[in-house]
């Protein structure tokens, strides 16, 4: 009997953490808050990535910014791309990533252009 109670307490705690995390994901989706990239090179690269590989650019931006919620958004974009809505959503977020990217371009040698 104790193990059933203990198991349900652990499950309740896990469910609470999951719903809290998904609430953060929903908040990020509705606020369209994307990570700020350091320069326009990253912005245009991830924008193009989101056009041709929906959600992957968003996922990479989440990896780069160490934001799990952004990585989940990228996963949702990828999974819903087959219904066209995810692809359009991914393109929009790619544009947001490009728009919010830092100032200036960087050459291959690392110099500001």
HUBELUR-V504021 format. One record per backbone hydrogen bond with DSSP energy under -1.0 kcal/mol. CO is the residue of the C=O (numbers start at 0). NH is the residue of the N-H. E is the energy in kcal/mol with one decimal. If there is no record, write none. Layout:
co = [CO	CO]
nh = [NH	NH]
e = [E	E]
This chain:
co = [0	1	2	3	4	5	6	7	8	9	10	11	12	13	14	15	16	17	18	19	20	21	22	23	24	25	26	27	36	38	39	40	41	42	43	44	45	46	47	48	52	54	55	56	57	58	59	60	61	66	67	68	69	70	71	72	73	74	75	79	79	80	82	83	84	85	86	87	88	89	90	91	92	93	94	95	103	104	106	110]
nh = [4	5	6	7	8	9	10	11	12	13	14	15	16	17	18	19	20	21	22	23	24	25	26	27	28	29	30	32	101	42	43	44	45	46	47	48	49	50	51	52	55	58	59	60	61	62	63	64	66	70	71	72	73	74	75	76	77	78	79	82	85	83	84	87	88	89	90	91	92	93	94	95	96	97	98	99	39	112	109	106]
e = [-1.9	-3.0	-2.5	-2.2	-2.3	-2.2	-2.4	-2.5	-2.1	-2.4	-2.8	-2.2	-2.2	-2.5	-2.9	-2.0	-2.4	-2.7	-1.8	-1.6	-2.1	-2.6	-2.3	-2.1	-2.4	-2.7	-1.7	-1.2	-2.6	-1.4	-3.0	-2.2	-2.6	-1.9	-2.5	-2.0	-2.3	-1.4	-2.2	-3.0	-2.0	-2.4	-2.6	-2.3	-2.1	-2.2	-2.8	-2.2	-2.5	-1.6	-2.1	-2.1	-2.3	-2.0	-2.6	-2.5	-2.3	-2.7	-2.0	-1.6	-1.8	-1.8	-1.6	-2.4	-2.5	-2.3	-2.2	-2.3	-2.4	-2.3	-2.2	-2.1	-2.6	-2.3	-3.0	-2.3	-2.3	-2.6	-1.7	-3.2]
